[in-house]
Amino acid sequence: MDISWQLALAGFIFGIYHYRKSEHLKKQEKFAELEAEDEFKHKKQAKRIKTAEELLRATLTTELGSISMFGSPDIENISVDLDDAFVLLHISETWRSEKRFDPREALLQLIERYSTPEKVMQRAFKNFRMLLIIGDPGSGKTTLMKFYAMRCLKNQYEKLGFTQPVLPIYLPLVRLQWFSCLRGCRSPPVL
């Protein structure tokens, strides 16, 4: 009876050892599985998540990359790529200044009147830190801003006279007007 009791005890101890070992292996497998799953999720999320700058660039490229062409009532609103629709503007630095009345400036006005948007930007930021664009409704102010923003988004900042990449922040004043009105006005602004 002594030996059977010892064999039973040895079997019992072996069973506990085997059970704990299998539980330990199960925990290790589960931990490895969770770790692999977590790593997979992290890699998947890293591919999905972009930096704030990349998200801004992608959003602006989508929003600003095309313009709506409004035609006659017979023609539908057509979305056109900005590069395909942008035309050379008649841009003047003196049109709304006192220089426009100076006869000596008349020749300069004719020359600068046909400046390209890139040359205007180069000249403006060569001497100043700001550029004010004034024009009549429908003269192309918004489209020009979109053009400048798209040049920066496509890393063509050197054409605009910049030496380093530029991250454009495009915020139409109309949206600011609506936002300020939503916060305090009772009726929307007339646009």
C-alpha positions in Angstrom: 0.0 0.0 0.0 2.9 2.2 0.6 4.0 2.0 -3.1 0.6 2.6 -4.5 0.2 5.7 -2.3 3.6 6.9 -3.6 2.7 6.2 -7.2 -0.6 8.0 -6.7 1.2 11.0 -5.2 3.8 11.0 -8.0 1.0 10.8 -10.6 -0.9 13.6 -8.8 2.3 15.8 -8.8 3.0 14.9 -12.4 -0.6 15.8 -13.3 -0.3 19.2 -11.6 3.1 19.8 -13.2 1.7 18.9 -16.6 -1.4 21.0 -16.1 0.6 24.1 -14.9 3.0 23.7 -17.8 0.1 23.5 -20.3 -1.5 26.5 -18.8 1.8 28.4 -18.9 2.1 27.5 -22.6 -1.5 28.6 -23.3 -0.7 31.9 -21.6 2.4 32.3 -23.6 0.6 31.5 -26.8 -2.2 33.9 -25.9 0.3 36.6 -25.1 2.1 36.1 -28.4 -1.2 36.1 -30.2 -2.3 39.3 -28.6 1.1 40.9 -29.1 1.0 39.9 -32.8 -2.5 41.2 -33.1 -1.5 44.5 -31.4 1.5 44.9 -33.7 -0.7 44.2 -36.7 -3.3 46.8 -35.6 -0.5 49.3 -34.9 1.0 48.8 -38.4 -2.5 49.0 -40.0 -3.2 52.2 -38.0 0.2 53.7 -38.9 -0.6 53.2 -42.5 -4.0 54.8 -42.1 -3.0 57.7 -39.9 -1.1 60.4 -41.5 0.5 63.4 -39.9 -1.6 66.5 -39.5 0.3 68.2 -42.3 -0.3 65.3 -44.7 -4.0 65.3 -43.9 -4.1 69.1 -44.4 -2.3 68.8 -47.7 -4.5 66.0 -48.9 -7.7 67.9 -47.9 -6.5 71.1 -49.5 -5.5 69.4 -52.7 -8.9 67.8 -53.0 -10.8 71.0 -52.2 -8.7 73.4 -54.2 -7.6 71.3 -57.1 -10.7 72.0 -59.1 -13.0 74.9 -59.7 -16.6 75.0 -60.7 -17.3 76.5 -64.0 -20.7 78.3 -64.1 -22.0 78.9 -67.5 -25.2 79.9 -69.0 -28.5 78.4 -67.7 -28.2 75.8 -70.5 -24.8 74.5 -69.3 -24.5 72.6 -66.1 -22.0 73.4 -63.3 -18.8 71.7 -64.4 -15.9 70.9 -62.2 -12.6 71.5 -64.0 -9.0 70.9 -62.9 -7.5 74.2 -61.7 -4.4 73.8 -63.9 -6.5 73.4 -67.0 -8.7 76.4 -66.3 -6.3 78.9 -64.9 -5.5 81.8 -67.3 -3.0 84.6 -67.2 -4.3 87.4 -65.2 -3.9 91.1 -65.7 -2.2 92.1 -62.5 -1.1 95.6 -61.5 0.6 96.9 -58.5 -0.4 100.5 -59.1 -3.9 100.3 -60.4 -5.4 101.5 -57.1 -2.6 103.7 -56.0 -1.5 107.2 -56.6 1.2 106.0 -58.9 -1.3 105.3 -61.6 -1.7 109.1 -62.3 2.0 109.6 -62.7 2.9 109.8 -66.5 6.4 108.4 -65.8 4.8 105.3 -64.4 2.6 104.7 -67.4 5.2 102.5 -69.2 5.9 100.5 -66.0 2.1 100.0 -65.6 1.9 98.5 -69.1 4.8 96.1 -68.4 3.6 95.0 -65.0 0.0 94.7 -66.1 0.8 91.4 -67.8 2.9 89.8 -65.0 2.4 86.2 -64.4 1.0 85.1 -60.9 4.4 83.6 -60.1 6.3 86.8 -60.9 3.8 88.8 -58.8 4.4 86.5 -55.8 8.1 86.6 -56.3 8.1 90.4 -56.4 5.7 90.7 -53.5 7.6 88.5 -51.1 11.0 89.8 -52.2 10.3 93.1 -50.5 7.3 92.5 -48.3 5.7 89.9 -46.0 2.2 90.4 -47.2 0.3 90.4 -50.4 -3.1 92.2 -50.8 -5.2 91.2 -53.7 -7.9 93.6 -54.7 -10.3 93.1 -57.5 -13.9 93.3 -58.7 -16.3 90.4 -58.0 -15.5 87.6 -60.4 -12.1 89.0 -61.3 -10.3 85.8 -60.1 -9.1 86.7 -56.6 -10.2 83.3 -55.1 -8.9 81.4 -58.1 -5.6 83.1 -57.8 -5.4 82.1 -54.1 -6.2 78.5 -55.0 -3.5 78.7 -57.7 -0.9 79.8 -55.2 -2.0 77.2 -52.7 -1.8 74.4 -55.2 1.7 75.5 -56.3 2.8 75.2 -52.7 0.9 71.8 -52.2 2.6 70.4 -55.3 6.1 71.5 -54.0 6.4 74.1 -56.7 7.2 76.8 -54.1 10.4 77.8 -55.9 8.3 79.1 -58.8 6.7 81.5 -56.3 10.1 82.7 -55.0 10.3 80.7 -51.8 13.4 78.9 -50.9 11.8 76.4 -48.5 8.6 74.4 -48.7 5.5 76.3 -47.8 2.4 74.9 -46.1 -0.6 76.9 -47.2 -3.4 77.6 -44.9 -6.5 78.4 -47.1 -9.3 80.0 -45.3 -11.8 82.0 -47.4 -13.1 85.1 -45.7 -16.6 84.2 -46.6 -16.3 81.2 -44.2 -15.0 83.5 -41.5 -17.9 85.8 -42.0 -20.4 82.9 -41.8 -18.6 81.5 -38.7 -18.7 84.9 -36.9 -22.3 85.3 -37.8 -23.2 81.8 -36.4 -21.7 82.8 -33.1 -23.5 86.1 -32.7 -25.8 87.2 -35.5 -29.5 86.5 -35.8 -29.6 86.4 -39.5 -27.0 85.2 -42.0 -24.9 87.8 -43.9 -25.9 88.8 -47.4 -23.2 87.5 -49.8 
